[in-house]
Amino acid sequence: MYLAFFPNFFIKHVIISCTCMSDKEYLRSRLLVERKSLSIDEVNNKSKIIQKKLEECPLFQKSGNVLFYVSYGHEVFTHDLIKKSLQTKKNVLVSRSNTKTFMIDPIMVNNWTDLVNGAYGILEPTKENNHIYHNIDLIIIPGIGFDIQGNRLGHGKGYYDRLIEKNPKAALIALAYDFQIVNSIPTGLHDKPVDIIISEKQTIICK
């Protein structure tokens, strides 16, 4: 009844605008459902392949200061990767979420036991560890979806967008299951694509 008072062109414009606005949220929801449907065995098997490919990547091998995300839920598993990297000469940095500023603090850690349950139930460095590291060579970045141009779809809170903006010289490698790589991700003017996407089936050099 209410819409009857508006011209048809206005109604069409509202419908089209709402559809465009919901594209990102629809894609996020669909990919999350598919990711959550993975069995533990699938997560482990795919993650092992992805980890091996990352370790063989020249960009990873030459990077001294590497920021890792600590996986949770059904994300590509990074716990073993971090533990293994701690045994190398790399400076291992781990993300700590600041829920007040919606920023990520890159914290250097020396042992896996330096991590405790933090924001959102994700393992992160303790509050007592204030060794924030700013000279980052490489960021291992998570995401819900990616396209072959390197555009990324996250959870929508902007943590990694701000981190990337603050560290423009850092290279970006995304770890993803192959189904997370789609034809196109809706992007904004300030979104920065990742350099490489590694899945269990392919490695995409985005730029």
C-alpha positions in Angstrom: 0.0 0.0 0.0 2.8 2.4 0.9 4.8 1.8 -2.2 1.8 2.7 -4.3 2.4 6.4 -3.6 5.8 6.4 -5.2 6.6 6.5 -8.9 7.7 3.3 -10.5 11.2 4.6 -11.4 11.8 5.4 -7.7 10.7 1.9 -6.6 13.1 0.3 -9.2 15.9 2.5 -8.0 15.4 1.5 -4.3 15.2 -2.2 -5.2 18.4 -2.0 -7.4 20.3 0.0 -4.6 19.3 -2.5 -1.9 20.3 -5.4 -4.1 23.8 -3.9 -4.7 24.2 -3.1 -1.1 23.4 -6.7 -0.2 25.8 -8.4 -2.7 28.8 -8.4 -0.3 26.7 -9.6 2.7 25.1 -12.3 0.6 28.5 -13.5 -0.7 29.9 -13.4 2.9 27.1 -15.5 4.2 27.2 -18.1 1.4 31.0 -18.6 1.8 30.8 -18.8 5.6 28.1 -21.5 5.3 30.3 -23.5 2.9 33.4 -23.1 5.1 31.5 -24.2 8.2 30.4 -27.3 6.3 34.0 -28.6 6.0 34.8 -31.6 8.2 37.8 -31.4 10.5 39.6 -33.9 8.2 39.0 -31.6 5.2 40.3 -28.6 7.1 43.4 -30.5 8.2 44.1 -32.1 4.8 43.6 -28.9 2.8 45.5 -26.8 5.3 48.6 -29.1 5.1 48.7 -28.7 1.4 48.4 -24.9 1.7 51.0 -24.7 4.4 53.5 -26.7 2.3 52.9 -24.4 -0.7 53.4 -21.4 1.4 56.7 -22.7 2.8 57.9 -23.3 -0.7 56.9 -19.7 -1.8 60.0 -17.6 -2.5 58.3 -14.5 -1.0 57.6 -16.3 2.3 61.1 -17.8 2.3 62.9 -14.4 2.0 60.6 -12.5 4.4 62.2 -12.0 7.9 59.4 -10.3 9.7 56.2 -12.2 9.2 52.8 -11.4 10.7 50.6 -14.5 11.0 46.9 -14.8 11.8 46.0 -17.5 14.3 43.3 -19.6 12.7 40.0 -20.3 14.5 36.9 -22.2 13.5 37.2 -23.6 10.0 39.8 -21.1 8.7 42.9 -22.4 6.9 44.8 -23.9 9.9 47.9 -21.9 10.9 48.8 -23.2 14.3 51.4 -25.7 13.0 52.8 -23.1 10.6 53.4 -20.6 13.4 55.0 -23.3 15.7 57.3 -24.4 12.8 58.2 -20.8 12.0 59.1 -20.1 15.6 61.9 -22.7 15.2 63.4 -20.7 12.3 65.3 -17.4 12.1 62.1 -15.5 11.2 60.7 -12.9 13.5 57.2 -14.3 14.2 54.5 -11.7 14.7 51.0 -12.5 15.7 47.9 -10.4 15.4 46.2 -9.0 18.6 42.9 -7.3 18.1 42.2 -4.0 19.8 38.4 -4.0 20.1 38.3 -0.3 21.1 40.1 1.0 18.0 39.3 -1.9 15.7 43.0 -2.1 14.9 45.4 -5.1 14.8 48.6 -4.8 16.9 51.4 -6.9 15.4 53.1 -8.5 18.4 56.4 -10.4 18.3 56.3 -13.8 20.1 59.0 -16.3 21.0 56.9 -19.3 22.0 53.5 -20.7 21.2 52.7 -20.6 24.9 52.9 -16.8 24.7 49.4 -16.9 23.2 46.1 -16.9 25.3 42.4 -16.7 24.5 41.7 -13.1 23.5 39.2 -11.1 21.6 36.5 -13.1 19.8 37.9 -16.3 21.4 40.9 -16.3 19.1 44.4 -17.0 20.5 46.6 -13.9 20.6 49.6 -12.5 22.5 49.0 -11.6 26.2 48.2 -8.0 27.2 51.5 -7.9 29.0 53.4 -8.3 25.7 53.6 -4.8 24.3 56.4 -5.5 21.8 54.5 -4.0 18.9 56.5 -4.5 15.6 56.1 -2.0 12.8 58.7 -3.2 10.3 56.6 -6.0 8.6 57.9 -7.7 5.5 54.9 -10.0 5.0 51.4 -10.4 6.3 49.7 -13.8 6.1 46.1 -12.7 5.8 42.8 -14.5 6.3 39.5 -13.8 4.6 36.1 -15.2 3.8 36.5 -14.7 0.0 38.9 -13.6 -2.7 38.8 -13.0 -6.4 41.6 -13.6 -8.9 42.5 -9.9 -8.9 43.4 -10.3 -5.2 40.4 -8.4 -3.8 39.4 -9.6 -0.3 36.2 -10.1 1.5 36.5 -10.1 5.3 34.1 -10.1 8.2 33.3 -6.4 7.7 34.9 -4.9 10.8 37.9 -3.4 8.9 40.7 -4.8 11.1 42.9 -6.0 8.3 42.0 -3.0 6.0 43.4 -0.7 8.7 46.5 -2.9 9.2 47.2 -2.9 5.5 46.8 0.8 5.2 49.2 1.3 8.1 51.8 -1.0 6.6 51.8 -0.1 2.8 55.2 -1.7 2.1 54.2 -5.2 3.5 53.6 -7.9 1.0 50.3 -9.8 1.4 49.7 -13.5 1.0 46.2 -14.9 1.5 45.5 -18.4 2.5 42.2 -19.8 1.3 40.3 -22.9 0.3 39.7 -23.1 -3.4 36.0 -22.6 -3.1 36.7 -19.2 -1.5 38.1 -17.9 -4.7 35.2 -16.4 -6.7 34.9 -14.4 -10.0 34.5 -11.0 -8.4 34.5 -9.4 -4.9 32.7 -6.0 -4.4 35.4 -3.5 -3.5 35.8 0.1 -2.3 38.1 2.8 -3.5 40.6 2.2 -0.7 40.7 -1.6 -0.7 44.1 -3.0 -1.4 44.4 -6.4 -3.1 46.7 -9.1 -1.9 49.8 -10.1 -3.8 49.3 -13.9 -3.8 46.5 -16.3 -3.0 47.4 -19.8 -2.0 44.7 -22.5 -2.0 45.0 -26.3 -2.0 44.6 -26.4 -5.8 46.3 -23.3 -7.1 48.6 -20.4 -6.4 47.5 -17.1 -7.9 49.9 -14.2 -8.5 47.6 -11.3 -8.4 50.1 -8.6 -9.3 
